[in-house]
Amino acid sequence: MYGFSKILLEFTIERAAELMRPDPRACECVGLIRHYIQRTVVEWPTGNYSKQLADAVNWLAVMALQYREPLIASRLRQIAAQLQALNEEDAVVPQRRLLTDPRLPYFNEQRSNSKES
């Protein structure tokens, strides 16, 4: 999760928490989102919680619609879609990295085989 996206998500969930404060489910969802944001920051670059974040943000968007807050719900849906896309992108990148990273044995083995030929 990039810095600007994190700030936008924090602002949006803060606004959602203010609007839905009496609902303990919303407060729990906001707490869960903050927990995953913190874990992502602490465990960077290996920690990837974009799927869990996307799920929690989607649930908060549903609750925002129940509270008749369509602007908050729309923004949360957009953020969840970006997180989901980030999760799908991260699933592909390690496979590419295995084939192109010169520090990994597979890459060096293929390279030495091609030089011998």
C-alpha positions as CSV (number, residue, x, y, z in Angstrom):
1,M,0.0,0.0,0.0
2,Y,1.5,3.3,-1.1
3,G,1.7,6.4,1.1
4,F,-1.0,8.4,-0.6
5,S,-3.4,5.5,-0.6
6,K,-2.8,4.9,3.1
7,I,-3.5,8.5,3.9
8,L,-6.7,8.5,1.8
9,L,-7.9,5.3,3.4
10,E,-7.1,6.6,6.9
11,F,-9.1,9.8,6.2
12,T,-12.0,7.9,4.7
13,I,-12.3,5.4,7.6
14,E,-12.0,8.2,10.1
15,R,-14.9,9.9,8.4
16,A,-16.9,6.7,8.3
17,A,-16.2,6.0,12.0
18,E,-17.5,9.5,12.8
19,L,-20.7,9.0,10.8
20,M,-21.3,5.4,12.1
21,R,-20.0,5.8,15.7
22,P,-23.0,4.1,17.5
23,D,-22.6,0.9,15.5
24,P,-20.1,-1.4,17.2
25,R,-19.7,-3.4,13.9
26,A,-18.4,-0.3,12.1
27,C,-16.0,0.5,15.0
28,E,-14.7,-3.1,14.9
29,C,-14.3,-2.9,11.1
30,V,-12.4,0.4,11.4
31,G,-10.2,-1.2,14.0
32,L,-9.5,-4.2,11.8
33,I,-8.6,-2.0,8.9
34,R,-6.2,0.0,11.1
35,H,-4.7,-3.2,12.3
36,Y,-4.0,-4.4,8.8
37,I,-2.6,-1.0,7.8
38,Q,-0.2,-1.1,10.8
39,R,0.9,-4.7,10.0
40,T,1.5,-3.8,6.4
41,V,3.7,-0.9,7.5
42,V,5.6,-2.9,10.1
43,E,6.2,-5.9,7.9
44,W,7.0,-4.0,4.7
45,P,8.1,-5.3,2.1
46,T,7.2,-8.9,2.9
47,G,3.8,-8.2,4.6
48,N,1.0,-8.1,2.1
49,Y,-2.5,-7.8,3.6
50,S,-4.2,-6.2,0.7
51,K,-6.8,-9.0,0.4
52,Q,-7.7,-8.8,4.0
53,L,-7.8,-5.0,3.8
54,A,-10.0,-5.1,0.7
55,D,-12.5,-7.4,2.4
56,A,-12.7,-5.2,5.5
57,V,-13.0,-2.0,3.4
58,N,-15.8,-3.7,1.4
59,W,-17.7,-4.6,4.6
60,L,-17.3,-1.0,5.8
61,A,-18.7,0.2,2.5
62,V,-21.7,-2.0,2.9
63,M,-22.3,-0.5,6.4
64,A,-21.9,3.0,5.0
65,L,-24.7,2.3,2.5
66,Q,-26.8,1.0,5.3
67,Y,-26.3,4.4,7.0
68,R,-27.1,6.2,3.8
69,E,-23.7,7.6,3.2
70,P,-23.2,6.9,-0.5
71,L,-20.1,9.2,-0.9
72,I,-18.2,7.3,1.8
73,A,-19.4,4.0,0.4
74,S,-18.3,4.9,-3.1
75,R,-14.8,6.0,-2.0
76,L,-14.5,2.9,0.1
77,R,-15.5,0.7,-2.9
78,Q,-12.9,2.4,-5.0
79,I,-10.2,1.8,-2.4
80,A,-11.2,-1.8,-2.1
81,A,-11.0,-2.3,-5.8
82,Q,-7.5,-0.8,-5.8
83,L,-6.5,-3.1,-3.0
84,Q,-7.9,-6.1,-4.8
85,A,-5.9,-5.1,-7.9
86,L,-2.8,-4.7,-5.9
87,N,-3.3,-8.2,-4.4
88,E,-3.7,-9.7,-7.9
89,E,-0.6,-7.9,-9.1
90,D,1.4,-9.1,-6.1
91,A,0.4,-12.7,-6.9
92,V,2.1,-12.4,-10.3
93,V,5.2,-10.4,-9.5
94,P,7.0,-13.1,-7.4
95,Q,6.8,-15.5,-10.3
96,R,8.4,-13.0,-12.6
97,R,11.0,-12.2,-10.0
98,L,12.0,-15.8,-9.7
99,L,12.9,-15.8,-13.4
100,T,14.7,-12.5,-13.5
101,D,16.4,-11.9,-10.2
102,P,20.2,-12.4,-10.6
103,R,20.5,-13.2,-6.9
104,L,18.4,-16.3,-7.1
105,P,19.9,-19.7,-8.0
106,Y,17.5,-20.5,-10.9
107,F,18.5,-17.4,-12.8
108,N,22.2,-18.1,-12.3
109,E,21.8,-21.8,-13.2
110,Q,20.0,-20.9,-16.5
111,R,22.6,-18.2,-17.3
112,S,25.5,-20.6,-16.8
113,N,23.8,-23.3,-18.9
114,S,23.3,-20.8,-21.8
115,K,27.0,-19.7,-21.6
116,E,28.2,-23.3,-21.8
117,S,26.1,-24.0,-24.9
